[in-house]
Amino acid sequence: MLRYKLSPLKNYFLVKERVAIQKVGNIVMPANILESSQNQITEGEIIALGPNAFESCRDDFPIGSIVKFIKYSGQAMVYNKIYYRLLLDDEVIAKLDHYLGLDEDLFY
């Protein structure tokens, strides 16, 4: 079997989606199937960056960063039962940082 490496071009980047699992009765389903909102916000881990992705703030978005984006943005793909999404850098709406401060300091 041939294997390929997907390398985003221009200002695209690749995320591995985080899909929450929910149990409905005896059936286990991804939470995104149960949600019907078109503007659902989801998150993913950056696994590859194009050469111009986050050009002005590249140090703020290293490989492994967790970002939030609108569920139906970008190009979705599934490989080995794992959900990936190819996005433009301007489709990110938030970045999740590890935070150990007080609750009142949570938002900037």
N, C-alpha and C positions, 0 to 999 in steps of 0.2 A: 504494500500500500504506500502510495506517495504521500509525503507530508509537505505542507507549505507553511511559510511564515508570512503572516499578514502584516505589512508595514504601511501605516497611514501616510498619505501624501499631504502636501501643502499645510493648511491649518486644521487638519482633521486629527482626531485622537480616538483610541479604542478603549472602551470600558467593558469590564466584566460585570454584568448586572447582578445586583443582590436581589434575589427573588424570595420573598417571605413565603413560608409554607403555612397553610391553615388547614385544619381538619373540619370537615362538614360531615357529621354522622360518622360513618366508617370509611369515608372517602377523604384522602389527602390530596389537596389541590394547591397549586400556586395561588397566592393571594391576588395576583393581578388578574386572574380569571374571574374572581368573585367581585372585583371592583368594576363599576361601569362608567366611572367618570373619565371623560376624554382628557381632562387636564390633570390627571393623576401625576403626582410628582414621585419619581423613583430615584434610586441612587445606584452608583456603581463605582468600581475601583479602576483607576486608570492603569492600563497595562502596556500601552504603547502610545507614543506621541509622534506626530508628523513633524517635519523640520521647522515649520512656521507656527505650530500650535502654541498658544499662549506666549507669543513672541515678546510682548512687553513685560510679562510677569512670569516667565518660565520657571524661575526658582520657587514660585509659590505653588506650582503644580507638578511635583516630581512623580515618577512612577510609584504607584501604591496609594496615591491620594484618593480620598473618597469624595465624590462630587454628587450633587443633586441636579436633575434635569427633568424636563417634561417627558412623560412616558413615550409619547408618540413622535418625538423628535429624532432626527438622525435615521440611520439605516440599521434595522435589527437583523441579527443572524443567530443561528444556533449551530454549535459544533460540539459533538460528543455530549449532547444533552445539557450544554452550558449556554446560557443566553449572553450574547455580546451585542454591543451597539457601537457603530461608527458615527461619531458626532463632530460637528464643527465646534471650535473653541468658544464661540459666542453663544452656544446653546446651553452652557452651564449656567445655572441660576444660583448655586451656592456651593461652598466647599465645607466639608466637615473636618474640623480640627480636633485633636485630642485636647481636652480642656479639663483642668483640675482646680479651677478657681471656684469662687462663690457663685451661687445661682443668679444673684442680681447682676453679675458681670458677664452673663452668658452671651448676650447680644451686644454688638458694637454700636 
